[in-house]
Amino acid sequence: MSGPLLGVTGIAVMLLMLFFLRIPAAFVMLLVGFVGFALATSPEAAFTMLGSEIWGSFSNYGLTVIPLFILVGEIVHYAGYNDGLYHATYRWFGHRRGGLAMTTILASAAFSAISGSNTATAATMSAVAIPAMRDYKYHPLLKAGSVAAGATLGVLIPPSIVLVVYGLYTGQSIGKLFFGNIIPSIILTLLILATVVFITRRHPDWGPAGPRSTWRERFRALPEALDILVLFGVIMYALFTGLVTATEAAAVASFLAVVISTLRGKLSWKKLQGAILATLRISCMVFMIVAGALIFAKFLTVTGLPSGIAEWISALELPSWVVLWVILGFYILGGCIMDALAFLLVSLPIFYPLAIQLGYDPIWFGQVITLVTTMGSIMPPVGICCYVVSGMSGIPLKTVFRSAFYYIPAYLLSIVILMVFPYWTVTVLSDMVK
């Protein structure tokens, strides 16, 4: 069997195992990558590669940024800031038609700015927002869709774990990736909010307005939201000025999260223990995905499949924007059947060199593929955010997936805007980072 054919076979076997055996993606990639590498070279070489790749990856100091950023989000979660954020935004927007759905999306954006996790945001907002929307007789499609779509912002808004891993893999500045992501995040958030406005105009009974809060109530709800803004501001300012590395910024933010939560009387020793245990659990999951993806990527590289695909696409002599849409099409499909982080790591050896060869800015390309793979978290069959929302709320999974489709145009329009205005959406801020 030729190298490229072996690579295609490996991808097919991986997809079949994911679909029918329901084994976590990390272990599937690890197993298929190891066996495929052994077939392409030798068992001895495969064992040597396994040890060297895993040791070489996990002895990398840069990876410590991942558990530190996760810890910030978990401290905020266990301290109960999610409730405060939700009620603060509700005071300002709850009196509008569809106001609770808008509140959910804005609170998700604020929580995502610290947690960096879509599943954590989905679980948090499902527990906080769906009971409130149920009380105000919101339609299941509106309440499920707003939580699922809002939760996807966890992958996009800095400090995004996906962007961190992308930066570590490609050697790009994490600070530049974070700042280049600010405008795309705002664009997507506004378009998701616009979707709620569109839905409630067509179906006014789906999202009835709540009672109007007084100005006194609105301003009294702001302090907890300001705590989150302080944490986010510290991270971004430290990275923007170049005073510290991304890892040091994450460490400072973790320390400040503990101090602020403790001073507010929100963080007990038991809650801190819970945050640390949750951080360990999520970090282990992320590291296993990274390990599996690295082994699988090594297998694909030795088969020559990535270079073969790049040469084949280059030989077609298509316009660069057509090739880009072909790449994005693969990311959309990949995001539907695999975890976003796992597919990103598997696909980067194939598509990243091709994108750079076509002349695309690596920081801009990272924003676009992060946005595209984010769509996968609300699309069948994997759609992890939809599974979390369904499990937490009791809303049928079919209804949650159906509700999520209302928000897909917002993602597609965001991608088009990034493609038409690459400088003003990404580069204008990323170039300012020292």
Secondary structure by P-SEA (a helix, b strand, c coil): ccaaaaaaaaaaaaaaaaccccccaaaaaaaaaaaaaaaaccaaaaaaaaaaaaaaaaaccccaaaaaaaaaaaaaaaacaaaaaaaaaaaccccccaaaaaaaaaaaaaaaaccccaaaaaaaaaaccaaaaaaacccaaaaaaaaaaaaaccccccccaaaaaaaaaacccaaaaaaaaaaaaaaaaaaaaaaaaaaaaaccccbbbcccccaaaaaaacaaaaaaaaaaaaaaaaaaaccccaaaaaaaaaaaaaaaaaaaccccaaaaaaaaaaaaaaaaaaaaaaaaaaaaaaaaaaaaaaaaaaaaaaaacccaaaaaaaaaaaaaaaaacccaaaaaaacccccaaaaaaacccaaaaaaaaaaaaaaaaaccccaaaaaaaaaaccccaaaaaaaaaaaaaaaaaaaaaaaacccccccccccccc
